[in-house]
Amino acid sequence: MKKIVPDPPHLLIQTPYFSVHSDISPEDAVTHGAELIRGVAETIDEHCRHHAGEPGLNTLTNAAFAAESALILFHHAVASMRDEEGQTHE
């Protein structure tokens, strides 16, 4: 009888594909995050349009809604930061 042995763990990636500069301003970080989320929302939307009527799109539709909602929150945060910045300089 063979002893069942699990697969060895996968190697962890030591070099990240994405890194954040420590000196990035909060406004720039939120703006770049918003652009990333916008790209996700557009990609999901495009996929759903090309595969309309196929089964399994409900999950992607929910993901698109979540990405669009996050994008609205990002835009609100940027606008709020700009409003606060304008008030502190007056």
PATINU-841253 format. One record per residue (C-alpha): residue number from 1; x, y, z. Coordinates in steps of 0.1 Angstrom, whole numbers. Example, Ala and Ser with C-alpha at 12.3 -4.5 7.8 and 13.67 -1.06 7.14 Angstrom:
# PATINU-841253
<atom><num>1</num><X>123</X><Y>-45</Y><Z>78</Z></atom>
<atom><num>2</num><X>137</X><Y>-11</Y><Z>71</Z></atom>
# end
This chain:
# PATINU-841253
<atom><num>1</num><X>0</X><Y>0</Y><Z>0</Z></atom>
<atom><num>2</num><X>13</X><Y>34</Y><Z>-10</Z></atom>
<atom><num>3</num><X>16</X><Y>62</Y><Z>16</Z></atom>
<atom><num>4</num><X>-3</X><Y>93</Y><Z>5</Z></atom>
<atom><num>5</num><X>21</X><Y>122</Y><Z>4</Z></atom>
<atom><num>6</num><X>9</X><Y>157</Y><Z>-3</Z></atom>
<atom><num>7</num><X>24</X><Y>178</Y><Z>-30</Z></atom>
<atom><num>8</num><X>53</X><Y>200</Y><Z>-19</Z></atom>
<atom><num>9</num><X>45</X><Y>237</Y><Z>-13</Z></atom>
<atom><num>10</num><X>48</X><Y>260</Y><Z>-43</Z></atom>
<atom><num>11</num><X>77</X><Y>283</Y><Z>-44</Z></atom>
<atom><num>12</num><X>68</X><Y>318</Y><Z>-32</Z></atom>
<atom><num>13</num><X>76</X><Y>346</Y><Z>-56</Z></atom>
<atom><num>14</num><X>103</X><Y>368</Y><Z>-40</Z></atom>
<atom><num>15</num><X>101</X><Y>396</Y><Z>-65</Z></atom>
<atom><num>16</num><X>67</X><Y>413</Y><Z>-66</Z></atom>
<atom><num>17</num><X>52</X><Y>423</Y><Z>-99</Z></atom>
<atom><num>18</num><X>39</X><Y>454</Y><Z>-83</Z></atom>
<atom><num>19</num><X>54</X><Y>476</Y><Z>-56</Z></atom>
<atom><num>20</num><X>44</X><Y>509</Y><Z>-40</Z></atom>
<atom><num>21</num><X>68</X><Y>538</Y><Z>-35</Z></atom>
<atom><num>22</num><X>69</X><Y>548</Y><Z>1</Z></atom>
<atom><num>23</num><X>68</X><Y>585</Y><Z>-8</Z></atom>
<atom><num>24</num><X>36</X><Y>584</Y><Z>-29</Z></atom>
<atom><num>25</num><X>10</X><Y>609</Y><Z>-17</Z></atom>
<atom><num>26</num><X>-24</X><Y>595</Y><Z>-5</Z></atom>
<atom><num>27</num><X>-41</X><Y>614</Y><Z>-33</Z></atom>
<atom><num>28</num><X>-18</X><Y>598</Y><Z>-60</Z></atom>
<atom><num>29</num><X>-23</X><Y>564</Y><Z>-44</Z></atom>
<atom><num>30</num><X>-61</X><Y>567</Y><Z>-45</Z></atom>
<atom><num>31</num><X>-60</X><Y>581</Y><Z>-80</Z></atom>
<atom><num>32</num><X>-38</X><Y>552</Y><Z>-93</Z></atom>
<atom><num>33</num><X>-60</X><Y>527</Y><Z>-74</Z></atom>
<atom><num>34</num><X>-91</X><Y>542</Y><Z>-91</Z></atom>
<atom><num>35</num><X>-75</X><Y>537</Y><Z>-125</Z></atom>
<atom><num>36</num><X>-67</X><Y>501</Y><Z>-117</Z></atom>
<atom><num>37</num><X>-103</X><Y>494</Y><Z>-105</Z></atom>
<atom><num>38</num><X>-116</X><Y>512</Y><Z>-136</Z></atom>
<atom><num>39</num><X>-95</X><Y>488</Y><Z>-158</Z></atom>
<atom><num>40</num><X>-109</X><Y>458</Y><Z>-139</Z></atom>
<atom><num>41</num><X>-145</X><Y>471</Y><Z>-143</Z></atom>
<atom><num>42</num><X>-140</X><Y>477</Y><Z>-181</Z></atom>
<atom><num>43</num><X>-124</X><Y>443</Y><Z>-186</Z></atom>
<atom><num>44</num><X>-152</X><Y>425</Y><Z>-168</Z></atom>
<atom><num>45</num><X>-179</X><Y>445</Y><Z>-186</Z></atom>
<atom><num>46</num><X>-163</X><Y>438</Y><Z>-220</Z></atom>
<atom><num>47</num><X>-161</X><Y>401</Y><Z>-212</Z></atom>
<atom><num>48</num><X>-197</X><Y>400</Y><Z>-201</Z></atom>
<atom><num>49</num><X>-208</X><Y>418</Y><Z>-233</Z></atom>
<atom><num>50</num><X>-190</X><Y>393</Y><Z>-256</Z></atom>
<atom><num>51</num><X>-203</X><Y>363</Y><Z>-237</Z></atom>
<atom><num>52</num><X>-239</X><Y>375</Y><Z>-231</Z></atom>
<atom><num>53</num><X>-263</X><Y>347</Y><Z>-225</Z></atom>
<atom><num>54</num><X>-237</X><Y>322</Y><Z>-215</Z></atom>
<atom><num>55</num><X>-241</X><Y>305</Y><Z>-181</Z></atom>
<atom><num>56</num><X>-220</X><Y>317</Y><Z>-152</Z></atom>
<atom><num>57</num><X>-219</X><Y>354</Y><Z>-159</Z></atom>
<atom><num>58</num><X>-238</X><Y>363</Y><Z>-126</Z></atom>
<atom><num>59</num><X>-205</X><Y>362</Y><Z>-106</Z></atom>
<atom><num>60</num><X>-187</X><Y>384</Y><Z>-131</Z></atom>
<atom><num>61</num><X>-217</X><Y>408</Y><Z>-131</Z></atom>
<atom><num>62</num><X>-214</X><Y>410</Y><Z>-93</Z></atom>
<atom><num>63</num><X>-177</X><Y>416</Y><Z>-96</Z></atom>
<atom><num>64</num><X>-183</X><Y>444</Y><Z>-121</Z></atom>
<atom><num>65</num><X>-208</X><Y>460</Y><Z>-98</Z></atom>
<atom><num>66</num><X>-183</X><Y>458</Y><Z>-69</Z></atom>
<atom><num>67</num><X>-155</X><Y>473</Y><Z>-90</Z></atom>
<atom><num>68</num><X>-178</X><Y>501</Y><Z>-103</Z></atom>
<atom><num>69</num><X>-189</X><Y>508</Y><Z>-67</Z></atom>
<atom><num>70</num><X>-153</X><Y>509</Y><Z>-55</Z></atom>
<atom><num>71</num><X>-144</X><Y>533</Y><Z>-83</Z></atom>
<atom><num>72</num><X>-172</X><Y>557</Y><Z>-72</Z></atom>
<atom><num>73</num><X>-158</X><Y>555</Y><Z>-36</Z></atom>
<atom><num>74</num><X>-123</X><Y>563</Y><Z>-50</Z></atom>
<atom><num>75</num><X>-136</X><Y>593</Y><Z>-69</Z></atom>
<atom><num>76</num><X>-154</X><Y>605</Y><Z>-37</Z></atom>
<atom><num>77</num><X>-122</X><Y>601</Y><Z>-17</Z></atom>
<atom><num>78</num><X>-102</X><Y>621</Y><Z>-42</Z></atom>
<atom><num>79</num><X>-128</X><Y>649</Y><Z>-43</Z></atom>
<atom><num>80</num><X>-129</X><Y>649</Y><Z>-5</Z></atom>
<atom><num>81</num><X>-91</X><Y>651</Y><Z>-2</Z></atom>
<atom><num>82</num><X>-91</X><Y>680</Y><Z>-27</Z></atom>
<atom><num>83</num><X>-118</X><Y>698</Y><Z>-7</Z></atom>
<atom><num>84</num><X>-99</X><Y>694</Y><Z>25</Z></atom>
<atom><num>85</num><X>-67</X><Y>705</Y><Z>9</Z></atom>
<atom><num>86</num><X>-84</X><Y>736</Y><Z>-4</Z></atom>
<atom><num>87</num><X>-98</X><Y>745</Y><Z>30</Z></atom>
<atom><num>88</num><X>-64</X><Y>741</Y><Z>47</Z></atom>
<atom><num>89</num><X>-47</X><Y>765</Y><Z>22</Z></atom>
<atom><num>90</num><X>-73</X><Y>792</Y><Z>26</Z></atom>
# end
